[in-house]
Structures are given as C-alpha cells and as structure tokens.
Amino acid sequence: MFRLLWIAGIHIRSFMRRWMPSNIVLDKVRTRRGLKWGLPAMLLAIPYLYLASLLAIIVRDGGPGWLNLFVLIALWSALKMLWIGPVSLILLARVRIHEHAEHRAERRQVEPDTGQEQTFESTSVMARGAS
C-alpha cells in the first residue's frame, strides 16, 4: 500500500512540475536571465488567491467538496509566487557579487597592455579602491 502511494505521489509531482503554470514560471525565474523577474512574478499570486477565494465560496455555498483540493493547490501556488520575489533578489545579489569578484580577479591577474602579472605596488591607491 505504501509503495502504491509513493508511486502515485511521484507521478502527481512530475505532472504538476511539468504542467502547472506556477511551476513553469518558477523554472523560468530561477535561471540567470530570469532572476530579475522575481518581483513582478509575485504579482501572479493575486489571481491564484482570487481563484482560491472563488472556489472556497463555491464549496461553502453547497458545491462539491472535492473542489477543496483545488483551493489548496491555488493557495500553494500563490505562496510559491510570493516566495520567489525575495528569494530571486537574494540569488541575483549573490550571482552579481560572484560575477563582480570574477571580473576583478580577471582584471588583476593580467595587465592589459604588457601581458605581465600585475603587482599591488604597480597600482595606485585610487585604482584599487575605485573598483
């Protein structure tokens, strides 16, 4: 019995991962080019919350109880959309810091004109602090 539940859960997860609009958006936002769209993606939580409230009203007014499952899915998707905004900002800051450090290391390693290694004595104080 446990094995059947486990396999059903795996198939449901793979279906939701591939076809749910919120998961598709999250996959796009998690790329390097998509990190800047994390805050606008938070606005997608509004339609999910509206859908959840409509479905809850339908269930409350005598609709079928299985619609509660869709209420939970809509609420979960709204929480994911709200969560991606701050997370994408943190990831974007981390990526930019890493890229800046790589650029500085590359710039320090080889001097552009002579191709020789650059030493700290050969750079001025202003040039080191202005990076």
Chimera marker file (.cmm) of the C-alpha trace (Angstrom):
<marker_set name="trace">
<marker id="1" x="0.000" y="0.000" z="0.000" r="1" g="1" b="0" radius="0.5"/>
<marker id="2" x="2.804" y="2.370" z="0.912" r="1" g="1" b="0" radius="0.5"/>
<marker id="3" x="4.526" y="1.634" z="-2.392" r="1" g="1" b="0" radius="0.5"/>
<marker id="4" x="1.379" y="2.490" z="-4.380" r="1" g="1" b="0" radius="0.5"/>
<marker id="5" x="1.018" y="5.799" z="-2.532" r="1" g="1" b="0" radius="0.5"/>
<marker id="6" x="4.685" y="6.562" z="-3.133" r="1" g="1" b="0" radius="0.5"/>
<marker id="7" x="4.422" y="5.871" z="-6.873" r="1" g="1" b="0" radius="0.5"/>
<marker id="8" x="1.192" y="7.884" z="-7.145" r="1" g="1" b="0" radius="0.5"/>
<marker id="9" x="2.910" y="10.788" z="-5.394" r="1" g="1" b="0" radius="0.5"/>
<marker id="10" x="5.836" y="10.630" z="-7.806" r="1" g="1" b="0" radius="0.5"/>
<marker id="11" x="3.536" y="10.703" z="-10.831" r="1" g="1" b="0" radius="0.5"/>
<marker id="12" x="1.440" y="13.553" z="-9.423" r="1" g="1" b="0" radius="0.5"/>
<marker id="13" x="4.574" y="15.546" z="-8.674" r="1" g="1" b="0" radius="0.5"/>
<marker id="14" x="6.000" y="15.033" z="-12.164" r="1" g="1" b="0" radius="0.5"/>
<marker id="15" x="2.667" y="16.014" z="-13.743" r="1" g="1" b="0" radius="0.5"/>
<marker id="16" x="2.402" y="19.156" z="-11.587" r="1" g="1" b="0" radius="0.5"/>
<marker id="17" x="6.055" y="20.028" z="-12.192" r="1" g="1" b="0" radius="0.5"/>
<marker id="18" x="5.618" y="19.858" z="-15.952" r="1" g="1" b="0" radius="0.5"/>
<marker id="19" x="2.156" y="21.339" z="-16.485" r="1" g="1" b="0" radius="0.5"/>
<marker id="20" x="1.334" y="23.758" z="-13.623" r="1" g="1" b="0" radius="0.5"/>
<marker id="21" x="1.749" y="27.385" z="-14.746" r="1" g="1" b="0" radius="0.5"/>
<marker id="22" x="3.267" y="28.407" z="-11.410" r="1" g="1" b="0" radius="0.5"/>
<marker id="23" x="5.990" y="25.752" z="-11.718" r="1" g="1" b="0" radius="0.5"/>
<marker id="24" x="6.777" y="26.793" z="-15.284" r="1" g="1" b="0" radius="0.5"/>
<marker id="25" x="7.137" y="30.427" z="-14.183" r="1" g="1" b="0" radius="0.5"/>
<marker id="26" x="9.326" y="29.437" z="-11.233" r="1" g="1" b="0" radius="0.5"/>
<marker id="27" x="11.623" y="27.427" z="-13.512" r="1" g="1" b="0" radius="0.5"/>
<marker id="28" x="11.987" y="30.449" z="-15.807" r="1" g="1" b="0" radius="0.5"/>
<marker id="29" x="12.652" y="32.831" z="-12.895" r="1" g="1" b="0" radius="0.5"/>
<marker id="30" x="15.339" y="30.575" z="-11.401" r="1" g="1" b="0" radius="0.5"/>
<marker id="31" x="17.572" y="30.943" z="-14.481" r="1" g="1" b="0" radius="0.5"/>
<marker id="32" x="20.288" y="33.626" z="-14.556" r="1" g="1" b="0" radius="0.5"/>
<marker id="33" x="18.363" y="35.729" z="-17.081" r="1" g="1" b="0" radius="0.5"/>
<marker id="34" x="15.094" y="35.316" z="-15.200" r="1" g="1" b="0" radius="0.5"/>
<marker id="35" x="16.218" y="36.363" z="-11.703" r="1" g="1" b="0" radius="0.5"/>
<marker id="36" x="15.289" y="39.985" z="-12.385" r="1" g="1" b="0" radius="0.5"/>
<marker id="37" x="11.663" y="38.945" z="-12.945" r="1" g="1" b="0" radius="0.5"/>
<marker id="38" x="11.178" y="37.596" z="-9.421" r="1" g="1" b="0" radius="0.5"/>
<marker id="39" x="9.426" y="40.672" z="-8.042" r="1" g="1" b="0" radius="0.5"/>
<marker id="40" x="6.994" y="41.040" z="-10.971" r="1" g="1" b="0" radius="0.5"/>
<marker id="41" x="6.267" y="37.310" z="-10.679" r="1" g="1" b="0" radius="0.5"/>
<marker id="42" x="4.992" y="37.975" z="-7.168" r="1" g="1" b="0" radius="0.5"/>
<marker id="43" x="2.010" y="39.728" z="-8.760" r="1" g="1" b="0" radius="0.5"/>
<marker id="44" x="0.878" y="36.364" z="-10.107" r="1" g="1" b="0" radius="0.5"/>
<marker id="45" x="-0.120" y="35.455" z="-6.556" r="1" g="1" b="0" radius="0.5"/>
<marker id="46" x="-3.153" y="37.753" z="-6.880" r="1" g="1" b="0" radius="0.5"/>
<marker id="47" x="-5.016" y="35.629" z="-9.475" r="1" g="1" b="0" radius="0.5"/>
<marker id="48" x="-4.244" y="32.461" z="-7.511" r="1" g="1" b="0" radius="0.5"/>
<marker id="49" x="-5.623" y="33.980" z="-4.310" r="1" g="1" b="0" radius="0.5"/>
<marker id="50" x="-8.706" y="35.186" z="-6.172" r="1" g="1" b="0" radius="0.5"/>
<marker id="51" x="-9.248" y="31.715" z="-7.644" r="1" g="1" b="0" radius="0.5"/>
<marker id="52" x="-8.879" y="30.131" z="-4.209" r="1" g="1" b="0" radius="0.5"/>
<marker id="53" x="-11.444" y="32.515" z="-2.714" r="1" g="1" b="0" radius="0.5"/>
<marker id="54" x="-13.916" y="31.866" z="-5.545" r="1" g="1" b="0" radius="0.5"/>
<marker id="55" x="-13.566" y="28.116" z="-5.185" r="1" g="1" b="0" radius="0.5"/>
<marker id="56" x="-13.951" y="28.354" z="-1.396" r="1" g="1" b="0" radius="0.5"/>
<marker id="57" x="-17.156" y="30.356" z="-1.843" r="1" g="1" b="0" radius="0.5"/>
<marker id="58" x="-18.488" y="27.745" z="-4.275" r="1" g="1" b="0" radius="0.5"/>
<marker id="59" x="-17.734" y="24.955" z="-1.789" r="1" g="1" b="0" radius="0.5"/>
<marker id="60" x="-19.272" y="26.925" z="1.086" r="1" g="1" b="0" radius="0.5"/>
<marker id="61" x="-22.469" y="27.543" z="-0.879" r="1" g="1" b="0" radius="0.5"/>
<marker id="62" x="-23.064" y="23.850" z="-1.456" r="1" g="1" b="0" radius="0.5"/>
<marker id="63" x="-20.611" y="22.922" z="-4.194" r="1" g="1" b="0" radius="0.5"/>
<marker id="64" x="-18.797" y="19.605" z="-4.316" r="1" g="1" b="0" radius="0.5"/>
<marker id="65" x="-16.254" y="19.016" z="-1.568" r="1" g="1" b="0" radius="0.5"/>
<marker id="66" x="-13.532" y="17.843" z="-3.939" r="1" g="1" b="0" radius="0.5"/>
<marker id="67" x="-13.085" y="21.476" z="-5.014" r="1" g="1" b="0" radius="0.5"/>
<marker id="68" x="-11.263" y="21.970" z="-1.719" r="1" g="1" b="0" radius="0.5"/>
<marker id="69" x="-8.322" y="20.182" z="-3.342" r="1" g="1" b="0" radius="0.5"/>
<marker id="70" x="-8.159" y="22.928" z="-5.979" r="1" g="1" b="0" radius="0.5"/>
<marker id="71" x="-8.407" y="25.560" z="-3.238" r="1" g="1" b="0" radius="0.5"/>
<marker id="72" x="-5.313" y="24.058" z="-1.630" r="1" g="1" b="0" radius="0.5"/>
<marker id="73" x="-3.478" y="23.902" z="-4.968" r="1" g="1" b="0" radius="0.5"/>
<marker id="74" x="-4.309" y="27.557" z="-5.702" r="1" g="1" b="0" radius="0.5"/>
<marker id="75" x="-3.177" y="28.638" z="-2.226" r="1" g="1" b="0" radius="0.5"/>
<marker id="76" x="0.063" y="26.661" z="-2.567" r="1" g="1" b="0" radius="0.5"/>
<marker id="77" x="0.747" y="28.245" z="-5.962" r="1" g="1" b="0" radius="0.5"/>
<marker id="78" x="0.089" y="31.718" z="-4.518" r="1" g="1" b="0" radius="0.5"/>
<marker id="79" x="2.556" y="31.065" z="-1.703" r="1" g="1" b="0" radius="0.5"/>
<marker id="80" x="5.178" y="29.925" z="-4.216" r="1" g="1" b="0" radius="0.5"/>
<marker id="81" x="4.697" y="33.124" z="-6.215" r="1" g="1" b="0" radius="0.5"/>
<marker id="82" x="5.018" y="35.260" z="-3.080" r="1" g="1" b="0" radius="0.5"/>
<marker id="83" x="8.121" y="33.336" z="-2.040" r="1" g="1" b="0" radius="0.5"/>
<marker id="84" x="10.022" y="33.703" z="-5.315" r="1" g="1" b="0" radius="0.5"/>
<marker id="85" x="10.321" y="37.506" z="-5.109" r="1" g="1" b="0" radius="0.5"/>
<marker id="86" x="12.632" y="37.793" z="-2.092" r="1" g="1" b="0" radius="0.5"/>
<marker id="87" x="14.461" y="34.588" z="-2.993" r="1" g="1" b="0" radius="0.5"/>
<marker id="88" x="15.202" y="35.812" z="-6.515" r="1" g="1" b="0" radius="0.5"/>
<marker id="89" x="16.574" y="39.093" z="-5.144" r="1" g="1" b="0" radius="0.5"/>
<marker id="90" x="18.927" y="37.208" z="-2.830" r="1" g="1" b="0" radius="0.5"/>
<marker id="91" x="20.031" y="34.885" z="-5.642" r="1" g="1" b="0" radius="0.5"/>
<marker id="92" x="20.526" y="37.826" z="-8.012" r="1" g="1" b="0" radius="0.5"/>
<marker id="93" x="22.664" y="39.666" z="-5.460" r="1" g="1" b="0" radius="0.5"/>
<marker id="94" x="24.730" y="36.527" z="-4.895" r="1" g="1" b="0" radius="0.5"/>
<marker id="95" x="25.248" y="35.987" z="-8.625" r="1" g="1" b="0" radius="0.5"/>
<marker id="96" x="26.219" y="39.619" z="-9.222" r="1" g="1" b="0" radius="0.5"/>
<marker id="97" x="28.695" y="39.578" z="-6.343" r="1" g="1" b="0" radius="0.5"/>
<marker id="98" x="30.224" y="36.390" z="-7.737" r="1" g="1" b="0" radius="0.5"/>
<marker id="99" x="30.419" y="37.860" z="-11.264" r="1" g="1" b="0" radius="0.5"/>
<marker id="100" x="31.982" y="41.057" z="-9.921" r="1" g="1" b="0" radius="0.5"/>
<marker id="101" x="34.587" y="39.065" z="-7.982" r="1" g="1" b="0" radius="0.5"/>
<marker id="102" x="35.447" y="37.021" z="-11.085" r="1" g="1" b="0" radius="0.5"/>
<marker id="103" x="35.771" y="40.187" z="-13.141" r="1" g="1" b="0" radius="0.5"/>
<marker id="104" x="38.054" y="41.791" z="-10.554" r="1" g="1" b="0" radius="0.5"/>
<marker id="105" x="40.224" y="38.679" z="-10.321" r="1" g="1" b="0" radius="0.5"/>
<marker id="106" x="40.499" y="38.509" z="-14.092" r="1" g="1" b="0" radius="0.5"/>
<marker id="107" x="41.385" y="42.194" z="-14.283" r="1" g="1" b="0" radius="0.5"/>
<marker id="108" x="44.022" y="41.888" z="-11.555" r="1" g="1" b="0" radius="0.5"/>
<marker id="109" x="45.648" y="38.782" z="-12.962" r="1" g="1" b="0" radius="0.5"/>
<marker id="110" x="46.842" y="40.127" z="-16.303" r="1" g="1" b="0" radius="0.5"/>
<marker id="111" x="47.774" y="43.702" z="-17.113" r="1" g="1" b="0" radius="0.5"/>
<marker id="112" x="46.009" y="44.717" z="-20.354" r="1" g="1" b="0" radius="0.5"/>
<marker id="113" x="48.981" y="46.328" z="-22.204" r="1" g="1" b="0" radius="0.5"/>
<marker id="114" x="52.011" y="44.152" z="-21.406" r="1" g="1" b="0" radius="0.5"/>
<marker id="115" x="50.513" y="40.794" z="-20.544" r="1" g="1" b="0" radius="0.5"/>
<marker id="116" x="52.584" y="40.662" z="-17.348" r="1" g="1" b="0" radius="0.5"/>
<marker id="117" x="51.257" y="39.840" z="-13.935" r="1" g="1" b="0" radius="0.5"/>
<marker id="118" x="50.228" y="42.895" z="-12.033" r="1" g="1" b="0" radius="0.5"/>
<marker id="119" x="51.532" y="43.542" z="-8.523" r="1" g="1" b="0" radius="0.5"/>
<marker id="120" x="49.995" y="45.657" z="-5.808" r="1" g="1" b="0" radius="0.5"/>
<marker id="121" x="52.959" y="48.055" z="-5.902" r="1" g="1" b="0" radius="0.5"/>
<marker id="122" x="52.306" y="48.923" z="-9.548" r="1" g="1" b="0" radius="0.5"/>
<marker id="123" x="48.709" y="50.028" z="-8.970" r="1" g="1" b="0" radius="0.5"/>
<marker id="124" x="47.800" y="53.310" z="-7.432" r="1" g="1" b="0" radius="0.5"/>
<marker id="125" x="45.725" y="53.578" z="-4.286" r="1" g="1" b="0" radius="0.5"/>
<marker id="126" x="42.892" y="55.261" z="-6.183" r="1" g="1" b="0" radius="0.5"/>
<marker id="127" x="42.693" y="52.490" z="-8.776" r="1" g="1" b="0" radius="0.5"/>
<marker id="128" x="42.460" y="49.734" z="-6.162" r="1" g="1" b="0" radius="0.5"/>
<marker id="129" x="39.787" y="51.486" z="-4.131" r="1" g="1" b="0" radius="0.5"/>
<marker id="130" x="37.675" y="52.597" z="-7.116" r="1" g="1" b="0" radius="0.5"/>
<marker id="131" x="36.749" y="49.141" z="-8.307" r="1" g="1" b="0" radius="0.5"/>
<link id1="1" id2="2" r="1" g="1" b="0" radius="0.2"/>
<link id1="2" id2="3" r="1" g="1" b="0" radius="0.2"/>
<link id1="3" id2="4" r="1" g="1" b="0" radius="0.2"/>
<link id1="4" id2="5" r="1" g="1" b="0" radius="0.2"/>
<link id1="5" id2="6" r="1" g="1" b="0" radius="0.2"/>
<link id1="6" id2="7" r="1" g="1" b="0" radius="0.2"/>
<link id1="7" id2="8" r="1" g="1" b="0" radius="0.2"/>
<link id1="8" id2="9" r="1" g="1" b="0" radius="0.2"/>
<link id1="9" id2="10" r="1" g="1" b="0" radius="0.2"/>
<link id1="10" id2="11" r="1" g="1" b="0" radius="0.2"/>
<link id1="11" id2="12" r="1" g="1" b="0" radius="0.2"/>
<link id1="12" id2="13" r="1" g="1" b="0" radius="0.2"/>
<link id1="13" id2="14" r="1" g="1" b="0" radius="0.2"/>
<link id1="14" id2="15" r="1" g="1" b="0" radius="0.2"/>
<link id1="15" id2="16" r="1" g="1" b="0" radius="0.2"/>
<link id1="16" id2="17" r="1" g="1" b="0" radius="0.2"/>
<link id1="17" id2="18" r="1" g="1" b="0" radius="0.2"/>
<link id1="18" id2="19" r="1" g="1" b="0" radius="0.2"/>
<link id1="19" id2="20" r="1" g="1" b="0" radius="0.2"/>
<link id1="20" id2="21" r="1" g="1" b="0" radius="0.2"/>
<link id1="21" id2="22" r="1" g="1" b="0" radius="0.2"/>
<link id1="22" id2="23" r="1" g="1" b="0" radius="0.2"/>
<link id1="23" id2="24" r="1" g="1" b="0" radius="0.2"/>
<link id1="24" id2="25" r="1" g="1" b="0" radius="0.2"/>
<link id1="25" id2="26" r="1" g="1" b="0" radius="0.2"/>
<link id1="26" id2="27" r="1" g="1" b="0" radius="0.2"/>
<link id1="27" id2="28" r="1" g="1" b="0" radius="0.2"/>
<link id1="28" id2="29" r="1" g="1" b="0" radius="0.2"/>
<link id1="29" id2="30" r="1" g="1" b="0" radius="0.2"/>
<link id1="30" id2="31" r="1" g="1" b="0" radius="0.2"/>
<link id1="31" id2="32" r="1" g="1" b="0" radius="0.2"/>
<link id1="32" id2="33" r="1" g="1" b="0" radius="0.2"/>
<link id1="33" id2="34" r="1" g="1" b="0" radius="0.2"/>
<link id1="34" id2="35" r="1" g="1" b="0" radius="0.2"/>
<link id1="35" id2="36" r="1" g="1" b="0" radius="0.2"/>
<link id1="36" id2="37" r="1" g="1" b="0" radius="0.2"/>
<link id1="37" id2="38" r="1" g="1" b="0" radius="0.2"/>
<link id1="38" id2="39" r="1" g="1" b="0" radius="0.2"/>
<link id1="39" id2="40" r="1" g="1" b="0" radius="0.2"/>
<link id1="40" id2="41" r="1" g="1" b="0" radius="0.2"/>
<link id1="41" id2="42" r="1" g="1" b="0" radius="0.2"/>
<link id1="42" id2="43" r="1" g="1" b="0" radius="0.2"/>
<link id1="43" id2="44" r="1" g="1" b="0" radius="0.2"/>
<link id1="44" id2="45" r="1" g="1" b="0" radius="0.2"/>
<link id1="45" id2="46" r="1" g="1" b="0" radius="0.2"/>
<link id1="46" id2="47" r="1" g="1" b="0" radius="0.2"/>
<link id1="47" id2="48" r="1" g="1" b="0" radius="0.2"/>
<link id1="48" id2="49" r="1" g="1" b="0" radius="0.2"/>
<link id1="49" id2="50" r="1" g="1" b="0" radius="0.2"/>
<link id1="50" id2="51" r="1" g="1" b="0" radius="0.2"/>
<link id1="51" id2="52" r="1" g="1" b="0" radius="0.2"/>
<link id1="52" id2="53" r="1" g="1" b="0" radius="0.2"/>
<link id1="53" id2="54" r="1" g="1" b="0" radius="0.2"/>
<link id1="54" id2="55" r="1" g="1" b="0" radius="0.2"/>
<link id1="55" id2="56" r="1" g="1" b="0" radius="0.2"/>
<link id1="56" id2="57" r="1" g="1" b="0" radius="0.2"/>
<link id1="57" id2="58" r="1" g="1" b="0" radius="0.2"/>
<link id1="58" id2="59" r="1" g="1" b="0" radius="0.2"/>
<link id1="59" id2="60" r="1" g="1" b="0" radius="0.2"/>
<link id1="60" id2="61" r="1" g="1" b="0" radius="0.2"/>
<link id1="61" id2="62" r="1" g="1" b="0" radius="0.2"/>
<link id1="62" id2="63" r="1" g="1" b="0" radius="0.2"/>
<link id1="63" id2="64" r="1" g="1" b="0" radius="0.2"/>
<link id1="64" id2="65" r="1" g="1" b="0" radius="0.2"/>
<link id1="65" id2="66" r="1" g="1" b="0" radius="0.2"/>
<link id1="66" id2="67" r="1" g="1" b="0" radius="0.2"/>
<link id1="67" id2="68" r="1" g="1" b="0" radius="0.2"/>
<link id1="68" id2="69" r="1" g="1" b="0" radius="0.2"/>
<link id1="69" id2="70" r="1" g="1" b="0" radius="0.2"/>
<link id1="70" id2="71" r="1" g="1" b="0" radius="0.2"/>
<link id1="71" id2="72" r="1" g="1" b="0" radius="0.2"/>
<link id1="72" id2="73" r="1" g="1" b="0" radius="0.2"/>
<link id1="73" id2="74" r="1" g="1" b="0" radius="0.2"/>
<link id1="74" id2="75" r="1" g="1" b="0" radius="0.2"/>
<link id1="75" id2="76" r="1" g="1" b="0" radius="0.2"/>
<link id1="76" id2="77" r="1" g="1" b="0" radius="0.2"/>
<link id1="77" id2="78" r="1" g="1" b="0" radius="0.2"/>
<link id1="78" id2="79" r="1" g="1" b="0" radius="0.2"/>
<link id1="79" id2="80" r="1" g="1" b="0" radius="0.2"/>
<link id1="80" id2="81" r="1" g="1" b="0" radius="0.2"/>
<link id1="81" id2="82" r="1" g="1" b="0" radius="0.2"/>
<link id1="82" id2="83" r="1" g="1" b="0" radius="0.2"/>
<link id1="83" id2="84" r="1" g="1" b="0" radius="0.2"/>
<link id1="84" id2="85" r="1" g="1" b="0" radius="0.2"/>
<link id1="85" id2="86" r="1" g="1" b="0" radius="0.2"/>
<link id1="86" id2="87" r="1" g="1" b="0" radius="0.2"/>
<link id1="87" id2="88" r="1" g="1" b="0" radius="0.2"/>
<link id1="88" id2="89" r="1" g="1" b="0" radius="0.2"/>
<link id1="89" id2="90" r="1" g="1" b="0" radius="0.2"/>
<link id1="90" id2="91" r="1" g="1" b="0" radius="0.2"/>
<link id1="91" id2="92" r="1" g="1" b="0" radius="0.2"/>
<link id1="92" id2="93" r="1" g="1" b="0" radius="0.2"/>
<link id1="93" id2="94" r="1" g="1" b="0" radius="0.2"/>
<link id1="94" id2="95" r="1" g="1" b="0" radius="0.2"/>
<link id1="95" id2="96" r="1" g="1" b="0" radius="0.2"/>
<link id1="96" id2="97" r="1" g="1" b="0" radius="0.2"/>
<link id1="97" id2="98" r="1" g="1" b="0" radius="0.2"/>
<link id1="98" id2="99" r="1" g="1" b="0" radius="0.2"/>
<link id1="99" id2="100" r="1" g="1" b="0" radius="0.2"/>
<link id1="100" id2="101" r="1" g="1" b="0" radius="0.2"/>
<link id1="101" id2="102" r="1" g="1" b="0" radius="0.2"/>
<link id1="102" id2="103" r="1" g="1" b="0" radius="0.2"/>
<link id1="103" id2="104" r="1" g="1" b="0" radius="0.2"/>
<link id1="104" id2="105" r="1" g="1" b="0" radius="0.2"/>
<link id1="105" id2="106" r="1" g="1" b="0" radius="0.2"/>
<link id1="106" id2="107" r="1" g="1" b="0" radius="0.2"/>
<link id1="107" id2="108" r="1" g="1" b="0" radius="0.2"/>
<link id1="108" id2="109" r="1" g="1" b="0" radius="0.2"/>
<link id1="109" id2="110" r="1" g="1" b="0" radius="0.2"/>
<link id1="110" id2="111" r="1" g="1" b="0" radius="0.2"/>
<link id1="111" id2="112" r="1" g="1" b="0" radius="0.2"/>
<link id1="112" id2="113" r="1" g="1" b="0" radius="0.2"/>
<link id1="113" id2="114" r="1" g="1" b="0" radius="0.2"/>
<link id1="114" id2="115" r="1" g="1" b="0" radius="0.2"/>
<link id1="115" id2="116" r="1" g="1" b="0" radius="0.2"/>
<link id1="116" id2="117" r="1" g="1" b="0" radius="0.2"/>
<link id1="117" id2="118" r="1" g="1" b="0" radius="0.2"/>
<link id1="118" id2="119" r="1" g="1" b="0" radius="0.2"/>
<link id1="119" id2="120" r="1" g="1" b="0" radius="0.2"/>
<link id1="120" id2="121" r="1" g="1" b="0" radius="0.2"/>
<link id1="121" id2="122" r="1" g="1" b="0" radius="0.2"/>
<link id1="122" id2="123" r="1" g="1" b="0" radius="0.2"/>
<link id1="123" id2="124" r="1" g="1" b="0" radius="0.2"/>
<link id1="124" id2="125" r="1" g="1" b="0" radius="0.2"/>
<link id1="125" id2="126" r="1" g="1" b="0" radius="0.2"/>
<link id1="126" id2="127" r="1" g="1" b="0" radius="0.2"/>
<link id1="127" id2="128" r="1" g="1" b="0" radius="0.2"/>
<link id1="128" id2="129" r="1" g="1" b="0" radius="0.2"/>
<link id1="129" id2="130" r="1" g="1" b="0" radius="0.2"/>
<link id1="130" id2="131" r="1" g="1" b="0" radius="0.2"/>
</marker_set>
